[in-house]
Protein backbone atom coordinates (compact mmCIF):
# COMPACT_ATOMS: atom_id res chain seq x y z
CA UNK A 1 0.00 0.00 0.00
CA UNK A 2 2.67 2.63 0.85
CA UNK A 3 4.36 1.93 -2.46
CA UNK A 4 1.09 2.37 -4.32
CA UNK A 5 0.45 5.69 -2.53
CA UNK A 6 3.93 6.90 -3.46
CA UNK A 7 3.40 5.82 -7.05
CA UNK A 8 0.11 7.67 -7.37
CA UNK A 9 1.57 10.65 -5.54
CA UNK A 10 4.36 10.76 -8.09
CA UNK A 11 1.86 10.58 -10.94
CA UNK A 12 -0.12 13.45 -9.43
CA UNK A 13 2.98 15.62 -9.07
CA UNK A 14 4.09 14.81 -12.61
CA UNK A 15 0.64 15.65 -13.94
CA UNK A 16 0.64 18.95 -12.07
CA UNK A 17 4.09 19.87 -13.42
CA UNK A 18 3.06 19.02 -16.98
CA UNK A 19 -0.13 21.04 -16.56
CA UNK A 20 1.72 24.08 -15.25
CA UNK A 21 4.30 23.84 -18.02
CA UNK A 22 1.55 23.59 -20.62
CA UNK A 23 -0.22 26.60 -19.16
CA UNK A 24 3.03 28.57 -19.33
CA UNK A 25 3.56 27.69 -22.98
CA UNK A 26 -0.05 28.35 -23.93
CA UNK A 27 -0.05 31.74 -22.17
CA UNK A 28 2.91 32.83 -24.26
CA UNK A 29 1.57 31.39 -27.50
CA UNK A 30 -1.85 33.04 -27.24
CA UNK A 31 -0.46 36.57 -27.01
CA UNK A 32 0.54 38.56 -30.07
CA UNK A 33 4.19 39.26 -30.90
CA UNK A 34 5.45 42.77 -31.60
CA UNK A 35 7.32 41.95 -34.79
CA UNK A 36 7.60 43.79 -38.09
CA UNK A 37 4.19 42.68 -39.43
CA UNK A 38 2.54 43.71 -36.16
CA UNK A 39 4.21 47.12 -36.32
CA UNK A 40 3.06 47.59 -39.91
CA UNK A 41 -0.50 46.77 -38.88
CA UNK A 42 -0.37 49.18 -35.94
CA UNK A 43 0.79 51.97 -38.26
CA UNK A 44 -1.88 51.10 -40.84
CA UNK A 45 -4.62 51.14 -38.17
CA UNK A 46 -3.43 54.47 -36.80
CA UNK A 47 -2.66 53.02 -33.38
CA UNK A 48 1.07 53.71 -33.64
CA UNK A 49 2.69 56.85 -35.06
CA UNK A 50 6.43 56.28 -35.38
CA UNK A 51 8.89 53.47 -34.80
CA UNK A 52 12.56 54.15 -34.08
CA UNK A 53 15.12 51.32 -34.19
CA UNK A 54 17.77 51.10 -31.49
CA UNK A 55 20.53 48.59 -30.82
CA UNK A 56 18.32 46.90 -28.21
CA UNK A 57 14.98 46.89 -30.02
CA UNK A 58 12.41 48.99 -31.86
CA UNK A 59 10.74 51.80 -29.91
CA UNK A 60 7.23 53.11 -30.49
CA UNK A 61 7.28 56.90 -30.24
CA UNK A 62 4.60 59.61 -30.21
CA UNK A 63 5.68 63.01 -31.55
CA UNK A 64 3.77 66.26 -31.13
CA UNK A 65 4.34 70.00 -31.38
CA UNK A 66 6.48 72.22 -33.59
CA UNK A 67 9.50 70.46 -35.08
CA UNK A 68 11.78 73.36 -34.18
CA UNK A 69 10.48 73.75 -30.63
CA UNK A 70 12.53 72.88 -27.55
CA UNK A 71 12.32 69.13 -26.98
CA UNK A 72 10.57 67.56 -24.01
CA UNK A 73 11.21 63.83 -23.52
CA UNK A 74 8.53 62.13 -21.38
CA UNK A 75 9.56 58.88 -19.65
CA UNK A 76 6.66 56.81 -18.36
CA UNK A 77 6.49 54.68 -15.23
CA UNK A 78 6.22 50.92 -14.89
CA UNK A 79 3.33 49.12 -16.60
CA UNK A 80 1.48 52.08 -18.14
CA UNK A 81 3.58 52.80 -21.21
CA UNK A 82 3.56 56.18 -22.92
CA UNK A 83 -0.22 56.41 -22.49
CA UNK A 84 0.54 57.66 -19.00
CA UNK A 85 1.41 61.00 -20.61
CA UNK A 86 -1.57 61.15 -23.01
CA UNK A 87 -2.97 64.26 -21.32
CA UNK A 88 0.39 66.06 -21.57
CA UNK A 89 0.95 66.02 -25.31
CA UNK A 90 -1.42 68.77 -26.46
CA UNK A 91 -0.76 71.24 -23.61
CA UNK A 92 3.00 70.95 -24.08
CA UNK A 93 2.70 71.15 -27.87
CA UNK A 94 0.42 74.20 -27.56
CA UNK A 95 3.07 75.77 -25.31
CA UNK A 96 5.58 75.45 -28.17
CA UNK A 97 7.47 72.32 -27.18
CA UNK A 98 8.41 69.38 -29.38
CA UNK A 99 7.00 66.49 -27.39
CA UNK A 100 8.57 63.01 -27.51
CA UNK A 101 6.69 60.20 -25.73
CA UNK A 102 8.14 56.71 -26.19
CA UNK A 103 6.88 53.39 -24.99
CA UNK A 104 10.01 52.09 -23.28
CA UNK A 105 11.24 48.73 -24.52
CA UNK A 106 9.05 46.05 -22.95
CA UNK A 107 5.95 48.26 -22.84
CA UNK A 108 3.17 49.52 -25.10
CA UNK A 109 3.91 48.95 -28.76
CA UNK A 110 7.69 48.78 -28.31
CA UNK A 111 9.66 45.59 -28.75
CA UNK A 112 10.21 43.20 -25.81
CA UNK A 113 13.90 42.24 -26.06
CA UNK A 114 15.18 39.17 -24.23
CA UNK A 115 17.97 40.93 -22.31
CA UNK A 116 18.41 42.04 -18.68
CA UNK A 117 16.43 45.21 -18.00
CA UNK A 118 19.18 47.04 -16.12
CA UNK A 119 19.64 50.73 -15.43
CA UNK A 120 21.97 50.94 -18.43
CA UNK A 121 19.39 49.16 -20.60
CA UNK A 122 16.94 52.00 -19.92
CA UNK A 123 19.35 54.94 -20.18
CA UNK A 124 20.90 53.57 -23.36
CA UNK A 125 17.57 53.36 -25.17
CA UNK A 126 16.81 56.99 -24.31
CA UNK A 127 20.17 58.10 -25.66
CA UNK A 128 19.73 56.08 -28.85
CA UNK A 129 16.17 57.34 -29.26
CA UNK A 130 17.34 60.95 -29.23
CA UNK A 131 20.16 60.05 -31.61
CA UNK A 132 17.72 58.28 -33.93
CA UNK A 133 15.49 61.36 -33.99
CA UNK A 134 18.47 63.63 -34.70
CA UNK A 135 17.99 65.51 -31.42
CA UNK A 136 21.48 66.55 -30.37
CA UNK A 137 20.73 69.73 -28.38
CA UNK A 138 19.96 69.45 -24.64
CA UNK A 139 16.37 68.36 -23.97
CA UNK A 140 13.96 68.71 -21.08
CA UNK A 141 13.39 65.30 -19.49
CA UNK A 142 10.26 64.43 -17.50
CA UNK A 143 9.94 61.10 -15.71
CA UNK A 144 7.14 59.54 -13.67
CA UNK A 145 7.55 56.89 -10.95
CA UNK A 146 9.96 54.29 -12.38
CA UNK A 147 10.40 56.70 -15.27
CA UNK A 148 11.55 59.29 -12.74
CA UNK A 149 14.34 56.97 -11.62
CA UNK A 150 15.25 56.29 -15.25
CA UNK A 151 15.14 59.99 -16.17
CA UNK A 152 17.37 60.82 -13.21
CA UNK A 153 19.81 58.06 -14.16
CA UNK A 154 19.88 59.34 -17.75
CA UNK A 155 20.53 62.88 -16.54
CA UNK A 156 23.37 61.71 -14.30
CA UNK A 157 24.93 59.70 -17.14
CA UNK A 158 24.48 62.38 -19.82
CA UNK A 159 24.19 65.82 -18.18
CA UNK A 160 25.34 67.48 -21.39
CA UNK A 161 22.14 66.29 -23.08
CA UNK A 162 19.69 67.55 -20.43
CA UNK A 163 18.36 71.10 -20.12
CA UNK A 164 16.14 70.34 -17.13
CA UNK A 165 14.68 67.42 -15.20
CA UNK A 166 11.09 67.16 -13.92
CA UNK A 167 10.02 64.25 -11.73
CA UNK A 168 6.52 62.97 -10.99
CA UNK A 169 6.55 60.99 -7.70
CA UNK A 170 9.82 59.35 -8.73
CA UNK A 171 11.30 56.09 -7.53
CA UNK A 172 14.79 56.04 -6.11
CA UNK A 173 14.40 57.80 -2.79
CA UNK A 174 13.58 54.85 -0.55
CA UNK A 175 13.99 51.10 -0.68
CA UNK A 176 10.78 49.12 -1.08
CA UNK A 177 9.61 45.78 -2.43
CA UNK A 178 7.91 46.53 -5.73
CA UNK A 179 6.60 42.97 -5.67
CA UNK A 180 6.71 40.32 -2.95
CA UNK A 181 10.22 38.76 -2.96
CA UNK A 182 8.80 35.26 -3.47
CA UNK A 183 7.40 36.37 -6.82
CA UNK A 184 10.91 37.02 -8.13
CA UNK A 185 12.06 33.44 -7.57
CA UNK A 186 13.22 31.57 -10.67
CA UNK A 187 10.59 29.37 -12.32
CA UNK A 188 7.84 30.36 -9.86
CA UNK A 189 8.12 34.05 -10.68
CA UNK A 190 8.40 33.38 -14.40
CA UNK A 191 5.25 31.24 -14.36
CA UNK A 192 3.21 33.69 -12.29
CA UNK A 193 4.19 36.76 -14.32
CA UNK A 194 3.57 35.11 -17.67
CA UNK A 195 0.32 33.36 -16.83
CA UNK A 196 -1.34 35.69 -14.32
CA UNK A 197 0.76 38.83 -14.73
CA UNK A 198 -1.14 40.65 -17.51
CA UNK A 199 -4.47 40.42 -15.66
CA UNK A 200 -2.84 41.52 -12.42
CA UNK A 201 -1.20 44.49 -14.13
CA UNK A 202 -4.53 45.56 -15.63
CA UNK A 203 -6.23 45.25 -12.25
CA UNK A 204 -3.49 47.19 -10.46
CA UNK A 205 -3.74 50.12 -12.85
CA UNK A 206 -7.55 50.14 -12.73
CA UNK A 207 -7.43 50.30 -8.93
CA UNK A 208 -5.05 53.28 -9.04
CA UNK A 209 -7.65 55.64 -10.54
CA UNK A 210 -11.03 56.83 -9.28
CA UNK A 211 -14.01 56.15 -11.58
CA UNK A 212 -14.11 58.51 -14.54
CA UNK A 213 -12.89 59.15 -18.06
CA UNK A 214 -9.21 58.98 -17.15
CA UNK A 215 -9.69 55.56 -15.59
CA UNK A 216 -11.73 54.26 -18.54
CA UNK A 217 -9.08 55.40 -21.02
CA UNK A 218 -6.27 53.84 -19.03
CA UNK A 219 -8.13 50.54 -18.58
CA UNK A 220 -8.74 50.36 -22.35
CA UNK A 221 -5.07 51.05 -23.03
CA UNK A 222 -3.95 48.38 -20.58
CA UNK A 223 -6.15 45.84 -22.35
CA UNK A 224 -4.63 46.88 -25.66
CA UNK A 225 -0.97 46.68 -24.68
CA UNK A 226 -1.33 43.43 -22.72
CA UNK A 227 -2.71 41.59 -25.73
CA UNK A 228 0.95 41.50 -26.77
CA UNK A 229 3.23 39.19 -24.86
CA UNK A 230 6.07 40.31 -22.63
CA UNK A 231 4.82 43.24 -20.57
CA UNK A 232 4.46 41.40 -17.26
CA UNK A 233 7.67 39.50 -17.93
CA UNK A 234 9.37 42.86 -18.53
CA UNK A 235 8.22 44.12 -15.13
CA UNK A 236 9.72 41.03 -13.51
CA UNK A 237 12.88 41.47 -15.56
CA UNK A 238 13.22 45.04 -14.27
CA UNK A 239 12.65 44.07 -10.64
CA UNK A 240 15.30 41.39 -10.91
CA UNK A 241 17.92 43.52 -12.65
CA UNK A 242 17.38 47.17 -11.71
CA UNK A 243 17.09 48.45 -8.13
CA UNK A 244 15.19 51.57 -9.14
CA UNK A 245 13.91 52.20 -5.61
CA UNK A 246 17.26 53.33 -4.20
CA UNK A 247 19.50 55.55 -6.36
CA UNK A 248 21.49 57.90 -4.13
CA UNK A 249 24.40 57.96 -6.57
CA UNK A 250 22.42 59.30 -9.52
CA UNK A 251 20.39 61.78 -7.46
CA UNK A 252 23.57 63.12 -5.90
CA UNK A 253 25.19 63.40 -9.33
CA UNK A 254 22.23 65.40 -10.60
CA UNK A 255 22.41 67.58 -7.49
CA UNK A 256 26.04 68.39 -8.25
CA UNK A 257 25.33 69.08 -11.92
CA UNK A 258 23.42 72.31 -11.37
CA UNK A 259 20.71 71.23 -13.82
CA UNK A 260 17.29 72.69 -12.84
CA UNK A 261 15.09 70.04 -11.20
CA UNK A 262 11.36 70.05 -10.42
CA UNK A 263 9.32 67.40 -8.61
CA UNK A 264 5.57 66.93 -8.07
CA UNK A 265 4.38 64.61 -5.29
CA UNK A 266 1.08 63.68 -3.72
CA UNK A 267 0.95 63.50 0.08
CA UNK A 268 -1.19 60.33 -0.04
CA UNK A 269 1.20 58.42 -2.31
CA UNK A 270 1.59 54.83 -1.06
CA UNK A 271 3.88 53.66 -3.89
CA UNK A 272 6.66 56.22 -3.47
CA UNK A 273 5.59 57.89 -0.20
CA UNK A 274 5.71 61.67 0.06
CA UNK A 275 8.30 61.40 2.84
CA UNK A 276 10.81 60.37 0.17
CA UNK A 277 10.63 63.89 -1.27
CA UNK A 278 12.68 65.10 1.72
CA UNK A 279 15.40 62.57 0.90
CA UNK A 280 15.44 63.60 -2.76
CA UNK A 281 15.64 67.27 -1.78
CA UNK A 282 18.57 66.48 0.50
CA UNK A 283 20.39 65.04 -2.50
CA UNK A 284 19.24 67.87 -4.81
CA UNK A 285 19.08 71.01 -2.63
CA UNK A 286 17.90 73.19 -5.54
CA UNK A 287 14.89 70.96 -6.14
CA UNK A 288 11.64 72.85 -6.74
CA UNK A 289 8.98 70.74 -5.00
CA UNK A 290 5.28 70.97 -5.83
CA UNK A 291 3.10 69.23 -3.23
CA UNK A 292 -0.38 67.93 -4.06
CA UNK A 293 -2.29 67.54 -0.77
CA UNK A 294 -4.34 64.37 -0.51
CA UNK A 295 -3.29 63.01 -3.90
CA UNK A 296 -1.95 59.51 -4.47
CA UNK A 297 0.58 58.12 -6.89
CA UNK A 298 -1.32 58.51 -10.18
CA UNK A 299 -0.76 62.26 -10.50
CA UNK A 300 0.78 62.12 -13.98
CA UNK A 301 -2.47 61.01 -15.59
CA UNK A 302 -5.10 61.82 -13.00
CA UNK A 303 -3.80 65.29 -12.03
CA UNK A 304 -2.21 66.31 -15.33
CA UNK A 305 -3.81 69.77 -15.55
CA UNK A 306 -2.75 70.82 -12.04
CA UNK A 307 0.79 69.54 -12.52
CA UNK A 308 1.19 71.10 -15.97
CA UNK A 309 0.28 74.52 -14.54
CA UNK A 310 3.56 74.31 -12.67
CA UNK A 311 5.62 72.28 -15.12
CA UNK A 312 5.22 74.54 -18.17
CA UNK A 313 6.57 77.68 -16.39
CA UNK A 314 9.40 75.54 -14.97
CA UNK A 315 10.37 74.35 -18.46
CA UNK A 316 10.23 77.85 -19.87
CA UNK A 317 12.39 79.18 -17.05
CA UNK A 318 14.88 76.36 -17.41
CA UNK A 319 15.19 77.04 -21.13
CA UNK A 320 15.76 80.77 -20.71
C-alpha positions as CSV (number, residue, x, y, z in Angstrom):
1,X,0.0,0.0,0.0
2,X,2.7,2.6,0.8
3,X,4.4,1.9,-2.5
4,X,1.1,2.4,-4.3
5,X,0.5,5.7,-2.5
6,X,3.9,6.9,-3.5
7,X,3.4,5.8,-7.1
8,X,0.1,7.7,-7.4
9,X,1.6,10.7,-5.5
10,X,4.4,10.8,-8.1
11,X,1.9,10.6,-10.9
12,X,-0.1,13.4,-9.4
13,X,3.0,15.6,-9.1
14,X,4.1,14.8,-12.6
15,X,0.6,15.7,-13.9
16,X,0.6,18.9,-12.1
17,X,4.1,19.9,-13.4
18,X,3.1,19.0,-17.0
19,X,-0.1,21.0,-16.6
20,X,1.7,24.1,-15.2
21,X,4.3,23.8,-18.0
22,X,1.5,23.6,-20.6
23,X,-0.2,26.6,-19.2
24,X,3.0,28.6,-19.3
25,X,3.6,27.7,-23.0
26,X,-0.1,28.4,-23.9
27,X,-0.1,31.7,-22.2
28,X,2.9,32.8,-24.3
29,X,1.6,31.4,-27.5
30,X,-1.8,33.0,-27.2
31,X,-0.5,36.6,-27.0
32,X,0.5,38.6,-30.1
33,X,4.2,39.3,-30.9
34,X,5.4,42.8,-31.6
35,X,7.3,42.0,-34.8
36,X,7.6,43.8,-38.1
37,X,4.2,42.7,-39.4
38,X,2.5,43.7,-36.2
39,X,4.2,47.1,-36.3
40,X,3.1,47.6,-39.9
41,X,-0.5,46.8,-38.9
42,X,-0.4,49.2,-35.9
43,X,0.8,52.0,-38.3
44,X,-1.9,51.1,-40.8
45,X,-4.6,51.1,-38.2
46,X,-3.4,54.5,-36.8
47,X,-2.7,53.0,-33.4
48,X,1.1,53.7,-33.6
49,X,2.7,56.8,-35.1
50,X,6.4,56.3,-35.4
51,X,8.9,53.5,-34.8
52,X,12.6,54.2,-34.1
53,X,15.1,51.3,-34.2
54,X,17.8,51.1,-31.5
55,X,20.5,48.6,-30.8
56,X,18.3,46.9,-28.2
57,X,15.0,46.9,-30.0
58,X,12.4,49.0,-31.9
59,X,10.7,51.8,-29.9
60,X,7.2,53.1,-30.5
61,X,7.3,56.9,-30.2
62,X,4.6,59.6,-30.2
63,X,5.7,63.0,-31.5
64,X,3.8,66.3,-31.1
65,X,4.3,70.0,-31.4
66,X,6.5,72.2,-33.6
67,X,9.5,70.5,-35.1
68,X,11.8,73.4,-34.2
69,X,10.5,73.8,-30.6
70,X,12.5,72.9,-27.6
71,X,12.3,69.1,-27.0
72,X,10.6,67.6,-24.0
73,X,11.2,63.8,-23.5
74,X,8.5,62.1,-21.4
75,X,9.6,58.9,-19.7
76,X,6.7,56.8,-18.4
77,X,6.5,54.7,-15.2
78,X,6.2,50.9,-14.9
79,X,3.3,49.1,-16.6
80,X,1.5,52.1,-18.1
81,X,3.6,52.8,-21.2
82,X,3.6,56.2,-22.9
83,X,-0.2,56.4,-22.5
84,X,0.5,57.7,-19.0
85,X,1.4,61.0,-20.6
86,X,-1.6,61.1,-23.0
87,X,-3.0,64.3,-21.3
88,X,0.4,66.1,-21.6
89,X,0.9,66.0,-25.3
90,X,-1.4,68.8,-26.5
91,X,-0.8,71.2,-23.6
92,X,3.0,70.9,-24.1
93,X,2.7,71.2,-27.9
94,X,0.4,74.2,-27.6
95,X,3.1,75.8,-25.3
96,X,5.6,75.5,-28.2
97,X,7.5,72.3,-27.2
98,X,8.4,69.4,-29.4
99,X,7.0,66.5,-27.4
100,X,8.6,63.0,-27.5
101,X,6.7,60.2,-25.7
102,X,8.1,56.7,-26.2
103,X,6.9,53.4,-25.0
104,X,10.0,52.1,-23.3
105,X,11.2,48.7,-24.5
106,X,9.0,46.1,-22.9
107,X,5.9,48.3,-22.8
108,X,3.2,49.5,-25.1
109,X,3.9,49.0,-28.8
110,X,7.7,48.8,-28.3
111,X,9.7,45.6,-28.7
112,X,10.2,43.2,-25.8
113,X,13.9,42.2,-26.1
114,X,15.2,39.2,-24.2
115,X,18.0,40.9,-22.3
116,X,18.4,42.0,-18.7
117,X,16.4,45.2,-18.0
118,X,19.2,47.0,-16.1
119,X,19.6,50.7,-15.4
120,X,22.0,50.9,-18.4
121,X,19.4,49.2,-20.6
122,X,16.9,52.0,-19.9
123,X,19.4,54.9,-20.2
124,X,20.9,53.6,-23.4
125,X,17.6,53.4,-25.2
126,X,16.8,57.0,-24.3
127,X,20.2,58.1,-25.7
128,X,19.7,56.1,-28.8
129,X,16.2,57.3,-29.3
130,X,17.3,61.0,-29.2
131,X,20.2,60.1,-31.6
132,X,17.7,58.3,-33.9
133,X,15.5,61.4,-34.0
134,X,18.5,63.6,-34.7
135,X,18.0,65.5,-31.4
136,X,21.5,66.5,-30.4
137,X,20.7,69.7,-28.4
138,X,20.0,69.5,-24.6
139,X,16.4,68.4,-24.0
140,X,14.0,68.7,-21.1
141,X,13.4,65.3,-19.5
142,X,10.3,64.4,-17.5
143,X,9.9,61.1,-15.7
144,X,7.1,59.5,-13.7
145,X,7.5,56.9,-10.9
146,X,10.0,54.3,-12.4
147,X,10.4,56.7,-15.3
148,X,11.6,59.3,-12.7
149,X,14.3,57.0,-11.6
150,X,15.2,56.3,-15.3
151,X,15.1,60.0,-16.2
152,X,17.4,60.8,-13.2
153,X,19.8,58.1,-14.2
154,X,19.9,59.3,-17.7
155,X,20.5,62.9,-16.5
156,X,23.4,61.7,-14.3
157,X,24.9,59.7,-17.1
158,X,24.5,62.4,-19.8
159,X,24.2,65.8,-18.2
160,X,25.3,67.5,-21.4
161,X,22.1,66.3,-23.1
162,X,19.7,67.5,-20.4
163,X,18.4,71.1,-20.1
164,X,16.1,70.3,-17.1
165,X,14.7,67.4,-15.2
166,X,11.1,67.2,-13.9
167,X,10.0,64.2,-11.7
168,X,6.5,63.0,-11.0
169,X,6.5,61.0,-7.7
170,X,9.8,59.3,-8.7
171,X,11.3,56.1,-7.5
172,X,14.8,56.0,-6.1
173,X,14.4,57.8,-2.8
174,X,13.6,54.8,-0.5
175,X,14.0,51.1,-0.7
176,X,10.8,49.1,-1.1
177,X,9.6,45.8,-2.4
178,X,7.9,46.5,-5.7
179,X,6.6,43.0,-5.7
180,X,6.7,40.3,-3.0
181,X,10.2,38.8,-3.0
182,X,8.8,35.3,-3.5
183,X,7.4,36.4,-6.8
184,X,10.9,37.0,-8.1
185,X,12.1,33.4,-7.6
186,X,13.2,31.6,-10.7
187,X,10.6,29.4,-12.3
188,X,7.8,30.4,-9.9
189,X,8.1,34.0,-10.7
190,X,8.4,33.4,-14.4
191,X,5.2,31.2,-14.4
192,X,3.2,33.7,-12.3
193,X,4.2,36.8,-14.3
194,X,3.6,35.1,-17.7
195,X,0.3,33.4,-16.8
196,X,-1.3,35.7,-14.3
197,X,0.8,38.8,-14.7
198,X,-1.1,40.6,-17.5
199,X,-4.5,40.4,-15.7
200,X,-2.8,41.5,-12.4
201,X,-1.2,44.5,-14.1
202,X,-4.5,45.6,-15.6
203,X,-6.2,45.3,-12.3
204,X,-3.5,47.2,-10.5
205,X,-3.7,50.1,-12.9
206,X,-7.5,50.1,-12.7
207,X,-7.4,50.3,-8.9
208,X,-5.1,53.3,-9.0
209,X,-7.6,55.6,-10.5
210,X,-11.0,56.8,-9.3
211,X,-14.0,56.2,-11.6
212,X,-14.1,58.5,-14.5
213,X,-12.9,59.2,-18.1
214,X,-9.2,59.0,-17.2
215,X,-9.7,55.6,-15.6
216,X,-11.7,54.3,-18.5
217,X,-9.1,55.4,-21.0
218,X,-6.3,53.8,-19.0
219,X,-8.1,50.5,-18.6
220,X,-8.7,50.4,-22.3
221,X,-5.1,51.1,-23.0
222,X,-4.0,48.4,-20.6
223,X,-6.2,45.8,-22.3
224,X,-4.6,46.9,-25.7
225,X,-1.0,46.7,-24.7
226,X,-1.3,43.4,-22.7
227,X,-2.7,41.6,-25.7
228,X,0.9,41.5,-26.8
229,X,3.2,39.2,-24.9
230,X,6.1,40.3,-22.6
231,X,4.8,43.2,-20.6
232,X,4.5,41.4,-17.3
233,X,7.7,39.5,-17.9
234,X,9.4,42.9,-18.5
235,X,8.2,44.1,-15.1
236,X,9.7,41.0,-13.5
237,X,12.9,41.5,-15.6
238,X,13.2,45.0,-14.3
239,X,12.6,44.1,-10.6
240,X,15.3,41.4,-10.9
241,X,17.9,43.5,-12.7
242,X,17.4,47.2,-11.7
243,X,17.1,48.4,-8.1
244,X,15.2,51.6,-9.1
245,X,13.9,52.2,-5.6
246,X,17.3,53.3,-4.2
247,X,19.5,55.6,-6.4
248,X,21.5,57.9,-4.1
249,X,24.4,58.0,-6.6
250,X,22.4,59.3,-9.5
251,X,20.4,61.8,-7.5
252,X,23.6,63.1,-5.9
253,X,25.2,63.4,-9.3
254,X,22.2,65.4,-10.6
255,X,22.4,67.6,-7.5
256,X,26.0,68.4,-8.3
257,X,25.3,69.1,-11.9
258,X,23.4,72.3,-11.4
259,X,20.7,71.2,-13.8
260,X,17.3,72.7,-12.8
261,X,15.1,70.0,-11.2
262,X,11.4,70.0,-10.4
263,X,9.3,67.4,-8.6
264,X,5.6,66.9,-8.1
265,X,4.4,64.6,-5.3
266,X,1.1,63.7,-3.7
267,X,0.9,63.5,0.1
268,X,-1.2,60.3,0.0
269,X,1.2,58.4,-2.3
270,X,1.6,54.8,-1.1
271,X,3.9,53.7,-3.9
272,X,6.7,56.2,-3.5
273,X,5.6,57.9,-0.2
274,X,5.7,61.7,0.1
275,X,8.3,61.4,2.8
276,X,10.8,60.4,0.2
277,X,10.6,63.9,-1.3
278,X,12.7,65.1,1.7
279,X,15.4,62.6,0.9
280,X,15.4,63.6,-2.8
281,X,15.6,67.3,-1.8
282,X,18.6,66.5,0.5
283,X,20.4,65.0,-2.5
284,X,19.2,67.9,-4.8
285,X,19.1,71.0,-2.6
286,X,17.9,73.2,-5.5
287,X,14.9,71.0,-6.1
288,X,11.6,72.8,-6.7
289,X,9.0,70.7,-5.0
290,X,5.3,71.0,-5.8
291,X,3.1,69.2,-3.2
292,X,-0.4,67.9,-4.1
293,X,-2.3,67.5,-0.8
294,X,-4.3,64.4,-0.5
295,X,-3.3,63.0,-3.9
296,X,-2.0,59.5,-4.5
297,X,0.6,58.1,-6.9
298,X,-1.3,58.5,-10.2
299,X,-0.8,62.3,-10.5
300,X,0.8,62.1,-14.0
301,X,-2.5,61.0,-15.6
302,X,-5.1,61.8,-13.0
303,X,-3.8,65.3,-12.0
304,X,-2.2,66.3,-15.3
305,X,-3.8,69.8,-15.5
306,X,-2.7,70.8,-12.0
307,X,0.8,69.5,-12.5
308,X,1.2,71.1,-16.0
309,X,0.3,74.5,-14.5
310,X,3.6,74.3,-12.7
311,X,5.6,72.3,-15.1
312,X,5.2,74.5,-18.2
313,X,6.6,77.7,-16.4
314,X,9.4,75.5,-15.0
315,X,10.4,74.3,-18.5
316,X,10.2,77.9,-19.9
317,X,12.4,79.2,-17.0
318,X,14.9,76.4,-17.4
319,X,15.2,77.0,-21.1
320,X,15.8,80.8,-20.7
